Amino acid sequence: MCGIIGIVDPYKKIKYDIAELNHMQIHRGPDESGVFENRSLGLSMAMTRLSIINVNEAHQPFISKDGYVVIFNGEIFNYQSLFKDIEGYHSFASGGSEVEVIYFLYKKYGESFLNRLNGMFSISIYDPKKNLIFIARDRFGIKPLHYYNKGSIFCFSSEIRPLKKSLNKDISIDSHSVANYFRLGYVPNPSSVYSEIKQLPPGSFIKYSLSDKKIEVTKWWNYSYKINYELSQSEWYENIKNQLSKSLSQWTTSDVPIAFALSGGLDSSALVALASINSKARIKTYSLGFEGKGEDSWNELAIARDVSKKYNTDHTEIILKPESLADSIENMALHLEQPYAGGLPSWPLFKEMAKDYKVAIGGLGGDEIFGNYNRGNYFSHFQNVQSSKDLNKSLFKESIQNAFFLMKEKDANQILKNNESGIVNNFYNLFNSYKHKHVDDRVAQLSIDSQLVDEFLMMTDRFSMANSLEVRTPYLDHELVNLLFSMPIEYRLDSNLYKMALRKSIGHLLPQSVLSAKKNGFKIPLSLWMRGYLRDLVESLIGESALNNSEFIKQDFYRCYVKPMLDGDNSNISLIWSVLMFQMWLKSNN
C-alpha cells in the first residue's frame, strides 16, 4: 500500500518540491519512498510505500529501459498468474513484482489491461511514446485518487492535502458539495469539498496529454453479468461459498502477517470462519466495544467472543471510551480531509491493529451486495417500472430521502444558509442509467456507486492509512460481486431474512448468536456521549455563540436542534452529529 503523487508544471509555478509534497503522505507508506523527474516536460512523480508484497523488491517508481514510469497504490492479487502469462516473453528486473507486471501488461494491451487486474489500486503510468499520463482507479474506488487541472498545471495525489499545499491554498470550498454533504453525510464524487479539486470516479481512468494539456476521463468498468436461472437455489449457495473462499484466499496474499477485524456481524464473522477453516495457523482477530453506563445496546463484543471461541482465534478486545474519542477527533477530521458524518470507531480499532500488523481484513461491501440494508423497500412502488419515462420524480425524491439522506429538504431549508444541491437529480439519473430490471438491483448498485465508495471506503482508507495499516475488502472482489448480481433476486434477498444468500451459504459455520443478532452497524452511542463527555465539544463547535458568524449554518440551529438534544431529545442525533463533524472539519482543515 502506498501514497502516490504526480505533478505536471512546465513553468515551475508550484513552489514546493515533489519530495516535500510526497512526504505529506508518509503515513500511507513509511517503509520507503521514491521520486522520478523529467525537467524538460515539467513532470514529476513520487510515491511512499508500505511494503507488504515483494517486500525487498518492487521499488517505485518503476522506470523501464524504454522510458515508461509506473507508480501505484494498492494490491494486484492475481499478479502471480498474470506474471506467468508473460514470463516467457520478458525478462523481469525485479523478479515479477506487481508494478513490473503492470508495465508489461500496459505495453501489451494498452488501457484494456485493467480488465485483467483483480485488486484494489490507483495506478499512474507515464507513457513516453504517446506523451501522456495514464491514471486509473479500481472498479469500486477502494483506493483514492484526487486531481487538479487548470491551465498548464495538472496534479494528482492519493490525498487532498498535498494538492492543497501545491496550489498554495488558493482553493475555495464548493457550496454545492457542502449542501450535498449535509444531505448524505459525505461528499459524493466526482466533486470534492473544494471547487478546484476533483475525485476520479471508481472504475475510471484519465489520459492527460503532455503535448496539448488536454484531459480525458473515461469509465473503463461496468457491471457485466446476466441473470442465471439454470442453477438451483442450493447450487447457488454452494457457488457463493466457493467464490467467497476463493476471493478471501486471493485477498489474503501477503508476505507479512494479517489480522482480521471482527465486529460480531455476519460479514466479518463469515470471513473469520472461512479463514480459520482454511488456515493451518491460528488467526488473529480484533473487536471493539463499549463498557459505559447505558451503552449495552451498542455492544457486540459478546457475539464476537462467540466467533473467536468457536474458531480459537487469538483475540483482542478494544474498549472505546468517550475521552479517547474526544482526544482523537480533531486528528480524525484532519486525516478525513473532507467533512464526514459517519461513525468513528474504526479509528481506535485500526490504531490498535497497526501496532503489530500492516494488513487487516474487513467485511466492508458485504452489506451492499448481500442485503443493502433492505433499502429496496423504500422503492417498492417502482418495481414494475420498465422505462425511465414512467419513473415519477417526486416519488423518487421522497424514496431517496428516506433511504439515503441524513438531512431531508425540510431540515436543510431550516438549517443551511446555502441550500443549493443537485444530488437528488444525480441519484435519479444514476438510477435510470442502470440496466437491471429489478428495483432491488438498481438500489444496490446505487448504494455501491455512492455511499460505499464516498463514505465507507473513503473513511476506511483514511483511518487505516493514517495509522499505516492496509485494510482489504474481499467482498469487493469483482468476480464475487458479478456472481451475486447474476443470481436471481429471489435467491439473494428476503425482506424477512436479512442477507439470506450469505446466511444460506455460510450460516452453518457461524454461532447462533451471530445469526440471531439484529443488524446494528458499527456505531458509537452518540446521544449518550454528546450529552456527556463530548458536551463541551458540542458547545464549543455548534453552540449558539459558535454559530454567530457561520458561513453555512443558521444561528437558530442551536435553539431548534442542539438544545433539545442536550435536554434528552434523540430525534435528530445523526443530523446534529453531521453539523458537529462539519464544524470540526472546518477547524482542522482550513
N, C-alpha and C positions, 0 to 999 in steps of 0.2 A: 504494500500500500504506500502511496506517495502523495505529494503535492506537486502539481506541475504549473508552470507559468511560461508565457511567451509574449514577446513584445516586437512589434514592427514599428520602428521610429527612425526613419531615414534622416530626419533633420534634427535629431537629438533634442527634442522638446521636453522629454521626460528627464527630470533632474536626478533620478535615483538609479543606481547601478542595479542590474538584474539580480546579482548575488544578494544584495541587501533586501530586495523585494522578495526573493525566494526564501530568505531566512525568516520572513514573517510567517511562513507555513512550516517551520521546522518541527512543530508538534505533530504534523502529519507523517513525518519520516525522519526521526533523529539519527538514523544509523549512518547515512552518507548523503552527499549532495553533489550535483554536477551542473556545469554550465557550458553551453555552446553559443558562440557568437560569430556572425558574419557581418563585419562592419560595412562592407560595400553595399549590402542590402539593408542595413539598419535592422537586422534580425538578430534576436537573442532568444534562447530557450533554456529553461532550467528546471530542475526537479530536486525534491528532497525525499529520501527513500526510507521506508520501514521494511527491512529485509526479512522476507518470510519464505519465499521460494527461490532456489538458486542463491542462497544467502551470500556465498563468497564470489558469485559471478553476477551476470545480468546487470552490470553497471549502466547507469544512464547519465546523460543522453547516450543512446547508441548511435554511432556515426559509421556508416558503411564506407567501403572503399570507393564507391561511386557517388558519394556525397549526400546520401539520404540521412536524415536525422530523425530519430524516434524518441519520444518521451511518453510515458503513460502511467496512469494512476489506476490501480486495481489489480485484478487477477484474471487470467485466462485459464480456466480449469481444465480445458481439453487440449492444452498446448502440447502435451506429450504426443497425443495421437496426431495432431497437426504437424508436429516435428517429424514424425515417421513418414508422413505423406511426401515431404520434400527433402528428406535427409539424403536421398540418393542423388539429388541434383545440385546440392550446395554443400559447401564446407562451412560449418558453424564456428565462428570465432570464440563463442562463449559456451560451447557445449550444448547449444539448443535451448537458450533461455526464452522466456515469453516475449521479451522485447525484440529479439532477433527473429523469432517466428513471425511476429507482426510485420517486420520489414520485408521478409521474403514473400509472405502472403500478399502484401500490398503490391509489391512489384509484379507478382504473377497474375493477380486477379483484379487489381485496381480497387475501387471503393467497395466492390461486391465482396471483398474478403471478409467484411464484417459479419456477413451471414454465417460464416463458418465458426465464429467465436462463441464459446459458451462461458459466460462470466459476467463480471461487473467491472466497468472500465470507463475512463475518459482517455483518449489517445490523441496525440498530436504528431504529425509527420511533415517534415519539410521535404518537398518533392522538387529537387533541382531541375529535373527535365521539364516539368510543367511550370516551374517557377511559382509554386503555390504552397500554402499551408493547408493541410487537411486535418480537421479536428472532428472527432466522433465521440458520442456518448452512448452508453449501453442501452439496451432495449427498454428498461424500466426506470432509468435515471438513478440507479443505486449510487453511482459516483457523480459528483457535481462538476459543472463547467460553466463559468461565467465569462462574459466578454464585453469589450468596449470597442466601438468602431466609429471614428469620426475623422474626416479629413485624411491626413497622411498617417494617422496613428491607429493601430489595431493592437489590442492587448487581450489576452485570455489568462484565466487562472482558476485553480481549484476553489479558491476562496475569494471573497469580495475585498477584503482589506488591502491586499497588495494592489488591486486596481484603484482603489480609493487613493492610496498613497501616490501611485504613479501619476494620477491625474491631479495631484496636489490638492485633493479635497475639493476640486472645482466641480462639484456634483450637487444635485438637488433631490430632495425627497419627492417621489412621484405621488401625487394626491390620489390618483385612481387606485394605485397599489395599496395605499393606506386604507381607502374605503373598502377594497376587496379583502384586505386583511381582517378588518373588523367583522365582516360577514362570515368569513371562513375560519379565522384563527391562524392563517398562514398567507403568504404572498404567492399567488399562482404564477407559474411560468407561462409565457417566455419573458415576462417582465420581472424586474426585481423592485425592491422598495426605492431604488434610485433610478431616476429617469434615464440616465446615461448608460446604465449597466444592464445587460440582458442575461437571461439564463438560456443556454442551449437546451431545447426540449429533449426528453428521452427519445431514444431510437432515432436521433437525427445527427447529421454531420454538417460541417461548414467547409466550404472551399473558399479560401481567401487568396486572391491573385496578387502576387507581389509586383506584377507588371502594371496593372491598371487600378489597383487598390479596390477592386470590387469584391463584394462578399455574396455568397450564395448559400442559403440554408435549405437543406433537403431532408425529408423524412426517409430513413433507409429501412425501417422495420415497421411492419403492421402485423396484427394477429392473423395467422394463416391456419385455419382449421375448417373442418367440415363435420357437422354432427354425424356421429357414427351410431346407427341403430342396430348394427349387426351383433353386438356383444350383449350378453345377458347382464343383469344387474350384478350378479356375483362375479362375473368375469371383469366387469368394470372395476369393482373394488379391489380385486387382486392386481389389476394393472396399475391402479393408483398406488397401492402399497409398493409394488416393484419399482415404479418410476420414482417415487419419493425416496426409496432406499438408494437407487442409482444416483439421484440428484445429490443426496446427502453425501454419498461416497465421493463424488466429484468435488463438491464444495468444501470438503474437509481435506483436500490436498494441501499439504504444508510440510515444510522442513523444520518447523518449530511446533511446540505443543499447543493444543487447542482446548479451550474451555467452552462450556455451554451455559447460556442464560436460561434459567428455569423459573418461569413465573408461576407455574401451577396451572396455567391454562392448557387447553387442548393442543395448541400449535407447538409450543416449546416442549411439552411433555411427550408428544409423539416423536419429536426429533431425538430427545434423550433416550427414549425407549429403543428406537431403531439403532441409534449409535451404540448403545450398550450391548445390544444383541449381536451386532456385527464387529465389535471391537474386542481384541484379546486383552487389552489393558483396561483398567478401571478409569472411567471418565470423570472429569472434574465439572461440578455444577455450582452455580451461584444463584441465590434468590434474595429478593429484597422485600422487607415488610415493615410493619409499624407495631409499636407497643404502647402507644399513649392511650389515655383515657378516652373512650368513645370511638376508637379507631378500628375496632374489631371487624366492622363490615368492609373495610378496605383491605383487609389482610388475607393473603393466600399462602402464607408460609406453611401452614399445616398440610395443605394439599401438595405443595412442592416437596415436603418431607416424605409424604407417602410415595411419590415417584422415586425420590432418592433412595428410600429404603428398599423399594421393590428391585431396583437395579444396582444397589450397593455403590452408588456414586460417592466420590469424595466431595462432600457437600459443605458449602459455606453460606451462612445467612448474614445478611447485612440489614441492620435496623436503621431506618431513616428517621431522623429527628428534626423537628422544625427549625431548631437553632442551626443545624448544619446546612439546611436548605437556605436559610436566610443569609448565612455567611458566604454561600457559593453563588447566589442567584445573579449577582452582577457579573461574575465571571462567565456564567452560563449565557447571559444575554450578549456578552461580548463575543463569544465564540459562535453563537447562533447567527450573528451578523444581520439578520432580518428579524422583524417582530414575529413572535411565535407564541400562541396562546394555549398550546397543549400541555400535557403533564411533563414533569421534570424528573421522575425517579430514575430514569436511565443514567443520569449523570453520576450519582454516587455508585451505582452498580458498575458502570464502566470504569470508574476511577479505581474501585477496589480490584476488579479483574485485571486491570493493567499493571498492577503491582507485580504479578507473576506471569502474565500471559501477553502475547502480542496479537492473538487471534481468538475471536469468540464467535459462536454460532447462536443466532437468534431466530425467533419464529415469525418475523415480520413478513407480511404478504399472505399468511395463512387465512386471515380474516377475509381479505378481499376475494380470494379465489375459491374459498370453500363456503362462505356464508354471507359476506358483505353486510353484516350486522342486520340482516333481513330488511335492508333498505328498499328492496323491490316492493314491499308492502305499500310504501308511500306512492308508488307509481302504478298501482294495480289498474287504475282506470285507463291506462294506456296499453293494456295488454293486447288488445285486438287491433291496435292502430297499425295499418300497413304502410302508410305514407306520411311523410313529414307535413304534408298539407293538412292532414287530419289531426295533427298534434296541437291541441288547444294551448296557446302560450300562457294564458292566465292561470290555467290549471297546472301547467308545468312549473310556473313560478311559485305557486303555493307548495307543490310537491318538493321542489328543490330546496326551498327554505326549511321545510320540516325535516328533510333527510340529511342536509349537509351544512346548514347555516348555524353559527353561534348567535349571530345578531340578525334579527329579522328587520324588514323595512320599517316597521313601526318604531322600533327602538333606535334604528340608525338615524331616522329623521329627528328623533328627540335628543340623541347623544352627540352626533357628529356635526361639526361646523361645515365641512365639505363632504357632501354625501353622494358624489358622482361615481357610480360603479357600473361597469358593464358586465359583471360576472354572470348574471342570470342569462344574458344573451350568449355569452361564451359557452356556458354549460348547455344551453338549448341547442346551439349549433353543433357542439360535440355529440350530444345525444342523438341528433338527427343524422350525423355522419356515420354512425356505426351500422354495420350490415346485419347484425343479429336480428332474428325475428322475435325472440322472447325478451320481454322487458327486463327481466332479472339479469340477463347477459349484458344488456346495454348499461344498466345501472352499475353492474360490477366493473365494466370497462371504464365507465366514467369515474368511479372511485379510484381505480388504478392510475388513471391519467391525471388525476387531480390530487386528492388528499394523500394517497400513498406516496407519490413522488415528492410533493411540495411540503408536506407536513412530516409524515413518519420517516421517510428515507432521509430527508434533509436533516431532521433532528438527530437521527441515529448517526449519520455521518459526522455531523459537527461535534456531538458529545463524545463519540468514540475517538475520533481523531484528535480532539483536544487533549485526550489522555494517551495518545499514541497506541491506540488499540484498533485493530481491523475487525469489523463486525460483518459477518457473512449471512446471507439470507437465502438458504436453499429452496424455500418455497417459491422464489422468483427465478428458478431455473426455467428458461423459456420452453423447454421440452415438457416440463410438468404443467406449466400454465396452458400450453396449447392442448395437452391431453385433457385437462379439466374442462376446457371450453369446447371440446369436441364431444363431450359427454351429454347425453340427453338431460335436459334440465330437471326432469322429474326424478332422476337418479342422484342428482347433485344437491338439490335444495328441497327442504321440507320446513314449512313455517312452524311446525310443531316439534321439530327435532333439529336444533341448530347444528350446522356443519355435518349434515347427515353423511355425506360421502367420506369425510375424514373419520367419523365415528365407525362407519361400517368397514372401513379399510384397516384402521389401526386400533379401534376401540378395545379389541380383545387383549391388547398389550398393556392397557393402562389400568391403574387402580380405579375403583368405583367412585372414589371421591372426586377424581378429575371429571368423570363422565356425568356426574350428577350436579356439579357446581354450576351456578348460573354465570353467564357472561358478565365479567366485571371490568376488564380493561386494566391497563397499567396506570393507575391513578393515585393521586395523593388526596388526603382529606382536607381539601381547600377550605371548606366552610369553617371547620374547627381551627385551622391554622391561621386564617385571615382574621378571625376574631380573637385569636390567642397570641402566639409568639410573633406572628407576622403583622400584628396590628400597627405597630409603629411604622413599618414599611408602607402599609396601606395608607396611613395618614400622611406620610411624607410625599408619596407619589401621586395619590389620587384624592387627597384631602381637599377641602374647599379652597384653601389658600394656594395649594399646589396647582390648581386648575385655573387660577385667575388669569394668567396670560397664555394659556394653552392655544396653540395654533389649530389644534384638531378637535379638542373635546370641549363641549359646552360646560359652563361653570356649574349649572344646576345638576350635573351628573352625580355629584356627591350627595346632594339632598334627596334626589329621587331614587338613587340606586344604592350608593355605598352606605349611607347612614342606616337605611332599613336592614341591610345585610349585617352590619355590625350589631344591630339590635336583635338579630335572630332570624331574619327572613332569608331563606335559602333559594328563592325562586329565580334569582339572576346571578348565581355563583359564577358560571362559566363566562358570562358576559362581563362581569366585574373583573375577573381574572384577566380577560383579554385586554382590558384597558390598563390594568396594573402592569402587565408584561410589556405593553407598548410604551408606557412611560419609562419602564426600566431600560428598554431598548434605546430610547432617545437619550437617556442619561449615559449609557455605556458606549454608544457608537457614534455620537455626533457632538 
